[in-house]
Amino acid sequence: MTLAPWKNFLQITMKRILQQRRLSLYNGAHGYEEELIKKKLQQFSGGSINLSKEDNGIAILTLNNPKLMNAFTGTMMLELQERVTELENWKDGKGLIIHGAGNTFCSGSDLNVVKQISNSQDGMNMCMFMQNTLTRLMRLPLFSVALVQGKAFGGGAELTTACDFRLMTPGSEIRFVHKHMGLVPGWGGGARLVRIVGSGAALQLLGGAARVDPERALSLGLSEHTLPSSDETSALGEARAWLSQYTDGPATVIRAVKKVVTAGRELPLEAALRTEKDIFGTVWGGPANLQALVRRPKHK
Ligand SMILES: CCCC(=O)SCCNC(=O)CCNC(=O)[C@H](O)C(C)(C)COP(=O)(O)OP(=O)(O)OC[C@H]1O[C@@H](n2cnc3c(N)ncnc32)[C@H](O)[C@@H]1OP(=O)(O)O
């Protein structure tokens, strides 16, 4: 029996899934001028976004601008886009932990940059740039966690909502401070927040620019778990251990799980079902499936 048609089918399926994930929300048809905003953001440098990919399939993304509580400069926005592309191309990835340097998460946009791009054209382009990047982050076929230590404010709070899970350390705080800045979320955090906590709670958090401590976040379903340690290194270790309950196992299966859930969340039912069928086709009869059939585990 020749494997060529089967291989061909798999390749087409994978390509389609890949294209779907890469599909950005905004392009020129929406008045989005990517090159223009990239040039603009390049002018506001400082800080970095560091990515370390480990052999166990877990990546650590560090928001690194501790002088400004890890606020996003222009070049950090550009680097985040590059790191997301890198993660999209990492076929062995199973999990991602996003955290901030200096034991705090992120205080949002660098207000010095906000001031410089306060005109409407730049504001809209920056908004579309960040929505594109964070949508691609959300759709990565791996389990992502925002490890919230210290403060996640403004755009930092929005970034946490682009992850699958949020873990908080004692004393940490998520706060959508936008209202106090005369703003609403613009990095997609409003739409995602409603889907995480519901519209009533989202209205309270956005309308009151409310402080959300770990206890409240847990009760709202905004956070999955409060880690025992607030120390930077210990908390990272605890986040890894927490994530491992989902990422232990073969990458093909773990990535397929995330793809099925992404399709279920984002697509109308019939399209989600068809996508699920395609993803099922990538694991059915695959190595993990065949090995399990040999082992015949009892799921007690
Ligand atoms: C669509 C995106 C919308 C947005 O994200 S708008 C930005 C929303 N974020 C904010 O408004 C945060 C403003 N910052 C604060 O409220 C406080 O700095 C914060 C985060 C509670 C931390 O307070 P503290 O622990 O007391 O520390 P601190 O105020 O002394 O800050 C240390 C240094 O960091 C600076 N910083 C903090 N957040 C910043 C930001 N977003 N942009 C620019 N600089 C920022 C702060 O000015 C201070 O610098 P410096 O030591 O005075 O030179």
The ligand as a Tripos MOL2 file, in Angstrom:
@<TRIPOS>MOLECULE
LIG
   53    55     1     0     0
SMALL
NO_CHARGES

@<TRIPOS>ATOM
      1 C1         -4.0260   49.3520   25.3840 C.3       1 LIG1
      2 C2         -2.9710   49.3980   26.4320 C.3       1 LIG1
      3 C3         -3.3360   50.3820   27.5250 C.3       1 LIG1
      4 C4         -2.2600   50.5520   28.5750 C.2       1 LIG1
      5 O1         -1.5920   49.6310   28.9110 O.2       1 LIG1
      6 S1         -2.0560   52.1130   29.2360 S.3       1 LIG1
      7 C5         -0.8660   51.8590   30.5270 C.3       1 LIG1
      8 C6         -1.5510   51.3520   31.7610 C.3       1 LIG1
      9 N1         -0.6400   51.2330   32.8220 N.am      1 LIG1
     10 C7         -0.4420   52.1820   33.7310 C.2       1 LIG1
     11 O2         -1.0400   53.2430   33.6870 O.2       1 LIG1
     12 C8          0.5430   51.8670   34.8330 C.3       1 LIG1
     13 C9          1.0770   53.1330   35.4640 C.3       1 LIG1
     14 N2          1.9530   52.7780   36.5490 N.am      1 LIG1
     15 C10         1.5340   52.5680   37.7840 C.2       1 LIG1
     16 O3          0.3780   52.6480   38.1050 O.2       1 LIG1
     17 C11         2.5860   52.2280   38.8120 C.3       1 LIG1
     18 O4          3.8550   52.5520   38.2860 O.3       1 LIG1
     19 C12         2.5540   50.7330   39.1990 C.3       1 LIG1
     20 C13         2.5450   49.8240   37.9810 C.3       1 LIG1
     21 C14         1.3120   50.4910   40.0720 C.3       1 LIG1
     22 C15         3.8080   50.3910   40.0300 C.3       1 LIG1
     23 O5          3.8660   51.2130   41.1460 O.3       1 LIG1
     24 P1          5.1510   51.1720   42.0920 P.3       1 LIG1
     25 O6          5.3890   49.7620   42.4980 O.co2     1 LIG1
     26 O7          4.9410   52.1950   43.1280 O.co2     1 LIG1
     27 O8          6.3690   51.5600   41.1590 O.3       1 LIG1
     28 P2          6.6250   52.9530   40.4340 P.3       1 LIG1
     29 O9          5.3400   53.6520   40.1510 O.co2     1 LIG1
     30 O10         7.6620   53.7060   41.1880 O.co2     1 LIG1
     31 O11         7.2090   52.4170   39.0290 O.3       1 LIG1
     32 C16         8.5640   52.1500   38.8140 C.3       1 LIG1
     33 C17         8.9590   52.9010   37.5800 C.3       1 LIG1
     34 O12         8.2520   52.3260   36.4940 O.3       1 LIG1
     35 C18         7.5900   53.3610   35.7690 C.3       1 LIG1
     36 N3          6.3910   52.8070   35.1360 N.ar      1 LIG1
     37 C19         5.5150   51.9440   35.6690 C.ar      1 LIG1
     38 N4          4.5710   51.6480   34.7840 N.ar      1 LIG1
     39 C20         4.8690   52.3380   33.6660 C.ar      1 LIG1
     40 C21         4.2680   52.4430   32.3930 C.ar      1 LIG1
     41 N5          3.1740   51.7470   32.0810 N.pl3     1 LIG1
     42 N6          4.8570   53.2190   31.4820 N.ar      1 LIG1
     43 C22         5.9660   53.9140   31.7700 C.ar      1 LIG1
     44 N7          6.5870   53.8640   32.9710 N.ar      1 LIG1
     45 C23         6.0260   53.0750   33.8860 C.ar      1 LIG1
     46 C24         7.2950   54.4060   36.8220 C.3       1 LIG1
     47 O13         7.0420   55.6520   36.2410 O.3       1 LIG1
     48 C25         8.5780   54.3720   37.6240 C.3       1 LIG1
     49 O14         9.5710   55.0490   36.9160 O.3       1 LIG1
     50 P3         10.4540   56.1670   37.6620 P.3       1 LIG1
     51 O15        11.1620   55.4120   38.7590 O.co2     1 LIG1
     52 O16         9.4970   57.1570   38.2060 O.co2     1 LIG1
     53 O17        11.3670   56.7080   36.6200 O.co2     1 LIG1
@<TRIPOS>BOND
     1     1     2 1
     2     2     3 1
     3     3     4 1
     4     4     5 2
     5     4     6 1
     6     6     7 1
     7     7     8 1
     8     8     9 1
     9     9    10 1
    10    10    11 2
    11    10    12 1
    12    12    13 1
    13    13    14 1
    14    14    15 1
    15    15    16 2
    16    15    17 1
    17    17    18 1
    18    17    19 1
    19    19    20 1
    20    19    21 1
    21    19    22 1
    22    22    23 1
    23    23    24 1
    24    24    25 2
    25    24    26 1
    26    24    27 1
    27    27    28 1
    28    28    29 2
    29    28    30 1
    30    28    31 1
    31    31    32 1
    32    32    33 1
    33    33    34 1
    34    33    48 1
    35    34    35 1
    36    35    36 1
    37    35    46 1
    38    36    37 ar
    39    36    45 ar
    40    37    38 ar
    41    38    39 ar
    42    39    40 ar
    43    39    45 ar
    44    40    41 1
    45    40    42 ar
    46    42    43 ar
    47    43    44 ar
    48    44    45 ar
    49    46    47 1
    50    46    48 1
    51    48    49 1
    52    49    50 1
    53    50    51 2
    54    50    52 1
    55    50    53 1
@<TRIPOS>SUBSTRUCTURE
     1 LIG1         1 GROUP 0 **** ****
